[in-house]
């Protein structure tokens, strides 16, 4: 598994990272352990989680830290084998200060994350999303202090627009605080806006790029053939809001084109899309949200394909 330095840091991440939103939410601790062990065996040593991940968020949109707890237990005796990333900012309780990126909330949650993860430091501590209710300078200062204290090696942001990223970098530069090492964004063949704004700025200032949802919430997995073929027990069938913008007639027309290419190459649709994403020249790590060991098997099969021919990569990229 190839490794890349993340931005201007000295942190090396595997080109494929393990996204763990399913841990404690859709799969239990034993299933999570199997996926983690299989990932490490394949060379996937970048593990991404969040304090928000777990069972409770499905009920009342409040995190319970169960995902971190499962990872902490699963990594006993293996902590030095992984680059561990987590996030802060989503709602973790009913109180006014139980969400967001204020000093109080971050200082509270960093210690809780360290405890659940059973470690005394986090390699990459990321803000989960932009907080319009907290001054960005307040957030950046407390993150800088966590680095100075040794609780965090590097800091990053997730789901920031380019203007928010630019403002954050300028604040850090002006005050000589620790800058963001990375940005985590959604990218796949159906959602590529960040290539036009976020990526160029990140390249300009040396911020690393982590991407998630390479299979576009499942529409690129090969599981669905049309809008009329949505299993009622699936996340889309249950009306999950984050998936609706992907499930359109226009996107299914594109999926059919990708499917034809996959058949010509002799791979599954999911393998073709994952291969294209891994070979994307601008990303440092692609997170795969695994809920079954078969998802890691698929990554192993993709890695065995080697380097994607430039002509094939361009053919896939040009579909509109």
N, C-alpha and C positions, 0 to 999 in steps of 0.2 A: 504494500500500500504506500503510495507516494505521500510525502509530507511536505508542507509548505510553512515558511515563516509567516505568522499572522501579522500583516501590516508591518510597522516598524519595530515590533516587539521581538523578543528572543524566544517566543513561544511557537513551537512547531505543532501544527495540527495535521491530522490525516486528511487526505483529499475527500474522503467520505467520513462524516461524523454521525454519531448515533443520536437522533432526536428522541426524547423519552416522554413525550406528552401522554402516551398510552399507559405508562407505568402508574399503577394504582387507580387509573381511571377506567380503562377497558380491559386490562390484564392484571393478574395478581402478582405477588412477590416472586413466586416460583417461576412463572412464565417470564417475568422481567429478568430474573437471574440467568435463565437459559439464553435469552437474547443477548444480554451483556457479555456473558462468557463466550458466546459464539462470535460476537463482534470483535472482542479482544483477540481471539484466535486468528481472525482474518486480518488483523492489523488496524482495525478501527479503534483508535485510542482516544479520540476526541468525543467526549460525552457532554451533551447539552441538555439541561433541564431548567426548571424554574420553581420558585417556592409555591407558585400558584397551582402547579400540576398535582392532581390527585382526584379523589372520589367526590369531594364535596362540591366542586365547581359545577358538576352536572345538575345539582339540586338547586342551589341558590346563587350560583356565580361567585362563590367565595372559595378561595384556595385553602387547602388544609396541610400542605407540605408533605403529603403522603409519598409523592413521587421522589422527593429528595430523601425521605426516610428509607425507601426501598433501595435506592442507589447507595446510600451510605452503608447499609447492611451488606449489599451485594459486593461492594468494593473492599470489604475487610481483607487486609493483607495484600491488596492490589492497588492501593492509592497511588503509589509511585509509578504505576504503569499507564496512567491516564492523564489527559488534560481535561480538567473538570470545569465546566461552565454552568452558571446558573443565572437567574434573573430576579429582579425586584421591581415592584411598582403596581402590580395588580392587587385587587381587594383581597385582604386576608382576615377580615373580621367586620363587625358591624359598626365599629367606632369611626369617628370622623378622621382619625389619623391612621386608620388601618389600610390605607391605599395611597398611591401616589409616590412622589419622589422627594418628599420633604426630608430634612435632616433627621427628624424624629423617627419617621417610618423606616428609613434606610438603616439607621443605627440599630433599631429594634430587629429588623429582619436579617441583617447580616449575621448576627449572633445566632439567631434561630436556624438559619441555613447551615452555618458551620456545625451546629449541634446535630442537626438531622443528617447531614452528610458525613458526620464522624471524621472531620478533618479540621486542621487549624489554619488552613488557607484555601482560597478558591483561585484557580488559575485565571479565569475570565469572569468578571462580575458585570452583568449587563442590565441596563434599564430596559424594562419590558416594552414600554411605549412612551411617547412624549407626554409629559404632564403639563397641561396648560395652566394649572392652578398653582404651580410652584415655580419661583424664579429659577431659571436654568443655572445661574451662578451658585445658588444654594446647593443644588444637586451636585454640580461638578466639584465644589469645594469638599463636600463630605466624601465623595468618591476618591478624591485625591488623598484625603486623610486616611482612608482605609488602605490605600496603597502604601502610604508612609508607615502605617502601623504594621504592615506585613500580613494583614488579613486577606489581601487581594493582590495578585501579581499584576493584573492588567484590567482595564475597564472597557466596556463596549456599550453600544446602544442597539436597540432592535426597533424596527418599524418607524424609523425617523425619515421624514422627507428631507430632500437635499438642503433646503433653507435652514431647517432645524439642525442638521449636521454641521453646516457651515457656521452657524452662530455658535454652536457648542465648541467647535474647534478654535474659533477666534477668541472666545472667552478663556479657554485653557491656555492659549498662546500668550494672551495679554497678561494673565496672572501667573504664568509659569507653573500651571497645575498639570497634573498627569492628563494627557489627551486621550480621547477614545482610541483604542487600538483597532477596533473593528466595528462594523455595522452588520446586523443580521436582517435580511430582507427576503420577501417572497419573490421567487423567480422560477419560471418554467417557460416552456415554448408558447404558452398562451398568455403569459403576463411578463412583459419584458420592458416596461417603462423605465425601470431603474437603470437600464443600460444607457439611457440617454442623459440622465442627470446625476443620479447618486454615484454610479460607477466612475464617471470622469472626475468628479470632485474627490472621491475617495482615492483614486490613483494619484491625483495631484498632490495630496497631502500625506499619502502613505498610510491610509486606513485600510485594514484588511476587510475582505468581503466573505461573509458566511450567508448561504442561502438555504431557505426551507421551502417545503411544498413543491418539490420537483415534479410530482405527478398530479399537481393541480387538484388537490383534495380528492383524488381518485379517478377523475374523469380520464386521465391518461394511463390508468392502470390496465385497461383492457376489460375491466369488469362490466362497463356499461357500453351499449351499442347505440342507444338513442334515448331521447327524453321519455319515450314510452316504455323503456326497459329499466326502470329504477326500482329495485327491490324495496318494499315498504319497510323492511327492517334495517336498511342501510341508513347512514347518516343523512344523506340527501333525502331519502324517503321519509325520514322523520322531520324534515324541514329545517336542518341546521343552517342558520343564516349565512355563515361564512362560505358556504358552498354554492349558494344560489347563483352568484354572478358567473360561475364557471359553466353551469349547466344550461347552455343555450343552443339553439339550432345552429348558429354560426360556428360555435366551438365544436359541435359534433361533426360538422362538415370537415373541419380541419383534422379532427381525430381520425376520420376515415382516410384522409390523405397520409397521415403518419402510419396508419395501419398497413396501407399498401406498401410503403417503403420498408416497414418491418418485415413483411412477408418476403419481399424481394431480397432482403439481406439475410433472412433466415433466423430472425430473433423475434421475441415477443414484443408487443407494443411497449410494455413497461421497460423492458431491457433497452430498446432503442432510445427512449426518452431519457432514461437514467444515464446511458452511455453518452448521449449528446451533452447532458448537463455536467457530468464529471469532466468532460473534455472542454468545457467552456473556459476560454483562456483568461477570463477576468476574475474567476472565483477562487478563493483559497480552500473552502470546504463546503461540501453539499451535505446537508443533514437529511438522513433517511429516517422517517418516523416509523419505526418497526413495532408491530404488535404481534408478529408471528416469526418464528425462526425461518420460515420460508422467505421472508423479506430479506434476510441476510444472505440466504442461499442465492437469491436473485442478484444481489450485489456481487457476490463471488463470481457468478457466471458473467456478469458485465465486465468485471475486472479482467477476466480471462480473454476478453475480446481484443485487448491491446489498445493501441492508439486508433481513434476513429479517423478515417481518411478525410482530409480537408474538404474534398468535394462533397462527401456525404454530410458532413457537418453543415456546410453551406446550403445544401439542398433542403435540409430540415429547417434551418433558420429562415429560409426565404418563403416558406409557406405562409400565405395570408388568406 
